[in-house]
Amino acid sequence: MNDKEIMNDNKKLFTAAVEDALNDMGGPTLDIVNTSLIQKYKCALADCLENPDYLKNVLREIFGYADIAVIAKIKKNLGEFSQERPVGEFLKVLTK
């Protein structure tokens, strides 16, 4: 498996974990976050692995300080996967 395939697999796992956390918040949360990312940053959720500030800013706008609960769910969903470099770096930015 080459680096590009590994990164694609990482993005898929990352996206699934974040989508699951947002769906756990109920209602149209995932759609609202996706729409905000597209409108503000012209990116998809998967792109936030390389640009964690985008997701952090959108979550803060939508949830205010309750974004901590969403971030905790994302971190929990990423579990052992959070030990891998790109995901670990993403979580550092998200949890600052």
C-alpha positions in Angstrom: 0.0 0.0 0.0 1.5 3.4 -1.0 1.3 6.7 0.9 -1.6 7.9 -1.3 -3.7 4.8 -0.5 -2.9 5.1 3.2 -4.0 8.7 3.2 -7.2 7.9 1.4 -8.0 5.2 3.9 -7.2 7.6 6.7 -9.6 10.2 5.2 -12.4 7.6 4.9 -12.0 6.4 8.6 -11.7 10.0 9.8 -14.7 11.1 7.8 -16.8 8.2 9.1 -15.8 8.9 12.7 -16.6 12.6 12.5 -19.9 12.0 10.6 -21.0 9.5 13.3 -20.2 12.0 16.1 -22.2 14.8 14.3 -25.1 12.4 13.7 -25.1 11.6 17.4 -25.8 15.2 18.1 -29.2 14.7 16.5 -31.2 16.6 13.9 -29.6 17.9 10.8 -26.2 18.6 12.5 -24.1 16.8 9.9 -25.9 18.7 7.0 -25.4 22.0 8.8 -21.7 21.4 9.3 -21.2 20.2 5.8 -23.0 23.3 4.4 -21.0 25.6 6.5 -17.7 24.0 5.5 -18.6 24.4 1.8 -19.8 28.0 2.1 -17.0 29.3 4.3 -14.0 27.2 3.2 -15.0 25.5 -0.1 -14.1 22.1 1.4 -15.6 18.8 2.4 -15.5 17.2 5.8 -12.7 14.9 4.7 -10.5 18.0 3.9 -10.6 18.9 7.6 -8.1 16.2 8.4 -5.5 18.5 6.8 -7.3 21.7 7.8 -8.6 21.1 11.4 -9.1 24.8 12.0 -11.9 24.8 9.5 -13.9 22.2 11.4 -13.0 23.8 14.8 -14.3 27.2 13.6 -17.5 25.8 12.2 -18.3 23.8 15.3 -17.7 26.9 17.5 -20.0 28.9 15.3 -22.8 26.3 15.4 -22.5 25.1 19.0 -20.6 27.9 20.9 -18.8 26.5 23.9 -20.9 23.3 23.6 -18.5 22.4 20.8 -16.5 20.7 23.5 -19.1 17.9 23.6 -18.9 17.4 19.9 -15.1 17.4 20.0 -15.2 14.8 22.8 -17.5 12.5 20.7 -15.1 12.9 17.7 -12.1 12.1 19.8 -13.9 9.0 21.3 -14.9 7.8 17.8 -11.4 8.1 16.5 -10.1 6.0 19.4 -6.9 4.1 18.6 -6.8 5.8 15.2 -5.9 9.0 17.0 -2.4 7.7 17.6 -1.6 8.0 13.8 0.2 11.2 12.8 -2.4 13.1 10.7 -5.3 12.3 13.1 -3.2 13.1 16.2 -2.3 16.4 14.7 -5.9 17.1 13.8 -7.0 16.4 17.4 -4.3 18.7 18.8 -5.7 21.6 16.8 -9.3 20.7 17.5 -8.8 20.5 21.3 -6.8 23.6 21.8 
